[in-house]
């Protein structure tokens, strides 16, 4: 699997859209800080406002990366030379997780620097901010697992579009949860889903540990489910 992962990472680094996503982390962080400063709404939790748009962008690019394996028949070539299906799937999943997390980490680093320059450490509580960042990163890993699962299941170019279509209902659910007066148990269930988690990070996350655990659970479930389906799928 190490060889597969190295190949995936090399292919990712060569793609222009992947490099654009890394640069986008810097651009979005500076843009968000500048706009918030101009509108006098800049605080340390404003850095989490761009994450939803970033998640949609990463899912599209990540889905296209995997669908390219099918359009170029690279998947079958990997199996022909002796790689196990489990290794192929896990290598794609790990590569997707790295791809989702690195641009987001670049975004957070740039956001912290911008906030320190523009507003200093005023209003910053490091423990809360670090915990929110951890929640966001684990949510991104869960979204990468969903992206891999969908893209590896549809096996064609639609793999770059279907993750977006899947994530939109999550965003609508998050918006509805904020507008409707729902029971606490219902809110907790909704907020266990990755996209809604990103919408509650505009202030300190009071249930950060639970949200991290739910993201880990989603990642594990979809990784096992995706691996099982891929091992039984017909690639003809």
Sine and cosine of phi, psi and omega as CSV:
sin_phi,cos_phi,sin_psi,cos_psi,sin_omega,cos_omega
0.00,0.00,-0.44,0.90,0.00,-1.00
-0.88,0.48,-0.64,0.77,0.01,-1.00
-0.91,0.42,-0.67,0.75,0.02,-1.00
-0.88,0.47,-0.68,0.74,-0.01,-1.00
-0.91,0.41,-0.66,0.75,0.03,-1.00
-0.89,0.46,-0.67,0.75,0.03,-1.00
-0.89,0.45,-0.71,0.70,0.02,-1.00
-0.86,0.51,-0.70,0.72,-0.04,-1.00
-0.92,0.39,-0.62,0.79,0.05,-1.00
-0.90,0.43,-0.68,0.73,0.02,-1.00
-0.90,0.43,-0.63,0.78,0.03,-1.00
-0.89,0.45,-0.72,0.69,-0.05,-1.00
-0.90,0.43,-0.42,0.91,0.00,-1.00
-0.99,0.14,-0.30,0.95,-0.06,-1.00
-0.98,0.18,0.73,-0.68,-0.01,-1.00
-0.90,0.43,-0.65,0.76,-0.05,-1.00
-0.91,0.42,-0.51,0.86,0.05,-1.00
-0.94,0.35,-0.69,0.72,0.03,-1.00
-0.91,0.41,-0.57,0.82,0.05,-1.00
-0.89,0.45,-0.63,0.77,0.02,-1.00
-0.89,0.46,-0.63,0.78,0.04,-1.00
-0.90,0.43,-0.69,0.72,0.03,-1.00
-0.92,0.39,-0.54,0.84,-0.01,-1.00
-0.89,0.45,-0.50,0.87,0.05,-1.00
-0.87,0.50,-0.65,0.76,0.02,-1.00
-0.95,0.31,-0.71,0.70,-0.05,-1.00
-0.88,0.47,-0.73,0.69,-0.03,-1.00
-0.91,0.42,-0.63,0.77,0.00,-1.00
-0.90,0.44,-0.71,0.70,0.01,-1.00
-0.92,0.39,-0.66,0.75,0.00,-1.00
-0.89,0.46,-0.73,0.69,-0.01,-1.00
-0.88,0.47,-0.70,0.71,-0.01,-1.00
-0.90,0.43,-0.67,0.74,-0.03,-1.00
-0.91,0.41,-0.71,0.71,0.00,-1.00
-0.91,0.42,-0.69,0.72,0.00,-1.00
-0.91,0.43,-0.61,0.80,0.06,-1.00
-0.91,0.41,-0.65,0.76,-0.02,-1.00
-0.91,0.41,-0.60,0.80,-0.02,-1.00
-1.00,-0.03,0.08,1.00,0.03,-1.00
0.87,0.49,0.58,0.82,0.05,-1.00
-0.88,-0.47,0.21,0.98,-0.08,-1.00
-0.94,0.34,0.83,-0.55,0.18,-0.98
-0.56,-0.83,0.04,-1.00,-0.13,-0.99
-0.95,0.30,-0.20,0.98,0.01,-1.00
-0.99,-0.16,-0.04,1.00,0.07,-1.00
-0.92,0.40,-0.38,0.92,-0.02,-1.00
-0.89,0.45,-0.31,0.95,-0.04,-1.00
-1.00,0.03,-0.05,1.00,-0.09,-1.00
-0.96,0.28,-0.45,0.89,-0.06,-1.00
-1.00,0.01,-0.07,1.00,-0.15,-0.99
-0.92,0.39,-0.54,0.84,-0.02,-1.00
-0.91,0.41,-0.74,0.67,0.04,-1.00
-0.88,0.48,-0.62,0.78,0.01,-1.00
-0.90,0.43,-0.65,0.76,-0.01,-1.00
-0.88,0.47,-0.65,0.76,0.02,-1.00
-0.91,0.42,-0.65,0.76,0.02,-1.00
-0.89,0.45,-0.72,0.69,-0.02,-1.00
-0.90,0.43,-0.60,0.80,0.00,-1.00
-0.91,0.41,-0.63,0.78,0.01,-1.00
-0.91,0.41,-0.74,0.67,-0.02,-1.00
-0.92,0.39,-0.68,0.74,0.02,-1.00
-0.90,0.44,-0.64,0.77,0.04,-1.00
-0.91,0.42,-0.64,0.77,0.04,-1.00
-0.91,0.42,-0.58,0.81,0.01,-1.00
-0.88,0.48,-0.70,0.71,0.00,-1.00
-0.95,0.30,-0.66,0.75,-0.01,-1.00
-0.89,0.47,-0.45,0.89,0.04,-1.00
-0.89,0.45,-0.53,0.85,0.06,-1.00
-0.86,0.51,-0.59,0.81,-0.01,-1.00
-0.99,0.17,-0.67,0.75,-0.03,-1.00
-0.91,0.41,-0.53,0.85,0.03,-1.00
-0.99,-0.10,0.02,1.00,0.01,-1.00
0.90,0.43,0.41,0.91,0.00,-1.00
-0.93,0.36,-0.54,0.84,0.01,-1.00
-0.84,0.55,-0.76,0.65,-0.02,-1.00
-0.90,0.44,-0.61,0.79,0.02,-1.00
-0.88,0.47,-0.63,0.78,0.02,-1.00
-0.89,0.46,-0.64,0.77,0.00,-1.00
-0.95,0.30,-0.57,0.82,-0.03,-1.00
-0.90,0.43,-0.60,0.80,-0.03,-1.00
-0.99,0.15,0.03,1.00,0.15,-0.99
0.93,-0.36,0.05,1.00,0.03,-1.00
-0.96,0.27,0.64,-0.77,0.02,-1.00
-0.97,0.24,0.49,-0.87,-0.01,-1.00
-0.88,0.47,-0.62,0.79,0.03,-1.00
-0.87,0.49,-0.67,0.75,0.00,-1.00
-0.92,0.40,-0.63,0.78,0.02,-1.00
-0.89,0.46,-0.73,0.69,-0.03,-1.00
-0.91,0.41,-0.73,0.69,-0.05,-1.00
-0.91,0.41,-0.57,0.82,0.04,-1.00
-0.90,0.44,-0.65,0.76,0.06,-1.00
-0.91,0.42,-0.66,0.75,-0.01,-1.00
-0.90,0.43,-0.70,0.71,0.00,-1.00
-0.90,0.43,-0.68,0.74,0.03,-1.00
-0.88,0.47,-0.66,0.75,0.03,-1.00
-0.90,0.44,-0.67,0.74,0.01,-1.00
-0.89,0.46,-0.67,0.74,0.04,-1.00
-0.90,0.44,-0.68,0.73,0.00,-1.00
-0.89,0.45,-0.64,0.77,0.02,-1.00
-0.93,0.37,-0.63,0.78,-0.16,-0.99
-0.99,0.14,-0.63,0.78,-0.10,-1.00
-0.89,0.46,-0.76,0.65,0.05,-1.00
-0.88,0.48,-0.57,0.82,0.02,-1.00
-0.93,0.36,-0.62,0.78,0.06,-1.00
-0.91,0.42,-0.65,0.76,0.08,-1.00
-0.87,0.50,-0.66,0.75,0.02,-1.00
-0.87,0.49,-0.73,0.69,-0.03,-1.00
-0.91,0.41,-0.67,0.74,0.01,-1.00
-0.87,0.49,-0.71,0.70,0.02,-1.00
-0.91,0.42,-0.64,0.77,0.01,-1.00
-0.89,0.45,-0.68,0.73,0.01,-1.00
-0.89,0.46,-0.70,0.72,0.02,-1.00
-0.88,0.47,-0.70,0.71,0.00,-1.00
-0.89,0.45,-0.66,0.75,0.00,-1.00
-0.91,0.40,-0.64,0.77,0.02,-1.00
-0.89,0.45,-0.61,0.79,0.00,-1.00
-0.95,0.32,-0.68,0.74,-0.14,-0.99
-1.00,0.08,-0.61,0.79,-0.05,-1.00
-0.79,-0.62,-0.04,1.00,-0.01,-1.00
0.95,0.32,-0.38,-0.93,-0.04,-1.00
-1.00,0.01,0.09,1.00,-0.03,-1.00
-0.88,0.47,0.79,-0.62,0.02,-1.00
0.99,0.16,0.05,1.00,-0.02,-1.00
-1.00,-0.07,0.83,-0.56,0.13,-0.99
-0.91,-0.40,0.98,-0.18,-0.15,-0.99
-0.77,0.64,-0.66,0.75,-0.05,-1.00
-0.89,0.45,-0.68,0.74,0.00,-1.00
-0.93,0.37,-0.67,0.74,-0.02,-1.00
-0.91,0.41,-0.70,0.71,0.02,-1.00
-0.89,0.46,-0.65,0.76,0.01,-1.00
-0.92,0.40,-0.65,0.76,0.06,-1.00
-0.89,0.47,-0.66,0.76,0.03,-1.00
-0.89,0.45,-0.65,0.76,0.03,-1.00
-0.89,0.47,-0.69,0.73,0.04,-1.00
-0.86,0.51,-0.70,0.72,-0.02,-1.00
-0.90,0.44,-0.68,0.73,-0.02,-1.00
-0.92,0.40,-0.68,0.74,0.03,-1.00
-0.93,0.38,-0.56,0.83,0.08,-1.00
-0.90,0.43,-0.63,0.78,0.04,-1.00
-0.91,0.42,-0.63,0.78,0.04,-1.00
-0.90,0.44,-0.65,0.76,0.05,-1.00
-0.89,0.45,-0.65,0.76,0.04,-1.00
-0.92,0.40,-0.56,0.83,0.06,-1.00
-0.91,0.40,-0.59,0.80,0.05,-1.00
-0.91,0.41,-0.65,0.76,0.06,-1.00
-0.90,0.43,-0.66,0.75,0.01,-1.00
-0.89,0.45,-0.71,0.70,0.03,-1.00
-0.89,0.47,-0.71,0.71,-0.01,-1.00
-0.86,0.52,-0.74,0.67,-0.04,-1.00
-0.92,0.40,-0.73,0.69,-0.07,-1.00
-0.92,0.39,-0.63,0.78,0.00,-1.00
-0.97,0.26,-0.32,0.95,-0.01,-1.00
-1.00,0.05,-0.66,0.75,-0.04,-1.00
-0.97,0.22,-0.47,0.89,0.14,-0.99
0.88,0.48,0.50,0.87,0.06,-1.00
-0.43,-0.90,-0.13,-0.99,-0.09,-1.00
-0.90,0.44,-0.30,0.96,0.05,-1.00
-0.91,0.41,-0.21,0.98,0.01,-1.00
-0.88,0.48,-0.34,0.94,0.05,-1.00
-1.00,0.05,-0.27,0.96,-0.05,-1.00
-0.97,-0.22,-0.65,0.76,-0.09,-1.00
-0.87,0.49,-0.60,0.80,0.08,-1.00
-0.85,0.52,-0.63,0.78,0.04,-1.00
-0.89,0.46,-0.70,0.71,-0.01,-1.00
-0.89,0.46,-0.57,0.82,0.00,-1.00
-0.95,0.31,-0.59,0.81,-0.07,-1.00
-0.97,0.25,-0.44,0.90,-0.03,-1.00
-0.88,0.48,-0.70,0.71,0.07,-1.00
-0.86,0.51,-0.54,0.84,0.06,-1.00
-0.89,0.45,-0.66,0.75,0.01,-1.00
-0.92,0.40,-0.66,0.75,0.04,-1.00
-0.90,0.45,-0.62,0.78,0.03,-1.00
-0.90,0.44,-0.64,0.77,0.03,-1.00
-0.90,0.43,-0.66,0.75,0.02,-1.00
-0.91,0.42,-0.66,0.75,0.02,-1.00
-0.91,0.42,-0.61,0.79,-0.01,-1.00
-0.90,0.44,-0.54,0.84,0.00,-1.00
-0.98,0.22,-0.47,0.88,-0.04,-1.00
-1.00,0.06,-0.59,0.81,-0.07,-1.00
-1.00,-0.03,0.50,-0.87,0.06,-1.00
-1.00,0.04,1.00,-0.04,-0.06,-1.00
-0.99,-0.16,0.33,-0.94,0.06,-1.00
-0.92,0.40,0.46,-0.89,-0.04,-1.00
-0.87,0.50,-0.62,0.79,0.01,-1.00
-0.90,0.44,-0.61,0.79,0.03,-1.00
-0.93,0.36,-0.66,0.75,0.05,-1.00
-0.88,0.47,-0.67,0.74,0.01,-1.00
-0.89,0.46,-0.62,0.79,0.02,-1.00
-0.92,0.40,-0.70,0.71,0.02,-1.00
-0.89,0.45,-0.67,0.74,-0.04,-1.00
-0.96,0.27,-0.06,1.00,0.11,-0.99
-0.99,0.13,-0.16,0.99,0.03,-1.00
-1.00,0.06,0.66,-0.75,-0.14,-0.99
-0.81,0.59,-0.77,0.64,-0.04,-1.00
-0.88,0.48,-0.75,0.66,0.07,-1.00
-0.85,0.52,-0.51,0.86,0.05,-1.00
-0.86,0.51,-0.65,0.76,-0.03,-1.00
-0.92,0.40,-0.43,0.90,-0.05,-1.00
-0.99,0.15,-0.20,0.98,-0.03,-1.00
-0.97,-0.25,0.16,0.99,-0.05,-1.00
-1.00,-0.03,0.19,0.98,0.03,-1.00
-0.97,0.23,-0.02,1.00,0.10,-1.00
-0.53,-0.85,0.18,-0.98,-0.03,-1.00
-0.83,0.55,0.75,-0.66,0.01,-1.00
-0.98,0.22,0.90,-0.44,-0.04,-1.00
-0.98,0.20,-0.31,0.95,0.00,-1.00
-0.85,-0.52,0.68,0.73,-0.11,-0.99
-0.86,0.52,-0.71,0.70,-0.04,-1.00
-0.87,0.49,-0.67,0.74,0.01,-1.00
-0.91,0.41,-0.63,0.78,0.00,-1.00
-0.93,0.37,-0.61,0.79,0.06,-1.00
-0.89,0.45,-0.69,0.72,0.02,-1.00
-0.89,0.45,-0.64,0.77,0.01,-1.00
-0.91,0.40,-0.61,0.79,0.05,-1.00
-0.91,0.41,-0.65,0.76,0.05,-1.00
-0.88,0.47,-0.68,0.74,0.00,-1.00
-0.88,0.47,-0.69,0.72,0.01,-1.00
-0.89,0.45,-0.66,0.75,0.02,-1.00
-0.88,0.48,-0.73,0.68,-0.03,-1.00
-0.90,0.43,-0.73,0.69,-0.04,-1.00
-0.87,0.49,-0.76,0.65,-0.06,-1.00
-0.96,0.28,-0.46,0.89,0.08,-1.00
-0.93,0.36,-0.72,0.70,0.03,-1.00
-0.91,0.42,-0.69,0.72,-0.01,-1.00
-0.90,0.44,-0.69,0.72,0.00,-1.00
-0.90,0.43,-0.66,0.75,0.03,-1.00
-0.89,0.46,-0.69,0.72,0.00,-1.00
-0.89,0.46,-0.69,0.73,0.00,-1.00
-0.92,0.39,-0.65,0.76,-0.03,-1.00
-0.92,0.38,-0.57,0.82,0.02,-1.00
-0.91,0.41,-0.42,0.91,-0.04,-1.00
-0.97,-0.26,-0.03,1.00,-0.11,-0.99
-0.98,0.20,0.43,-0.90,0.04,-1.00
-0.99,-0.15,0.86,-0.50,-0.05,-1.00
-0.99,-0.12,0.15,0.99,-0.02,-1.00
-0.96,0.29,0.00,0.00,0.00,0.00
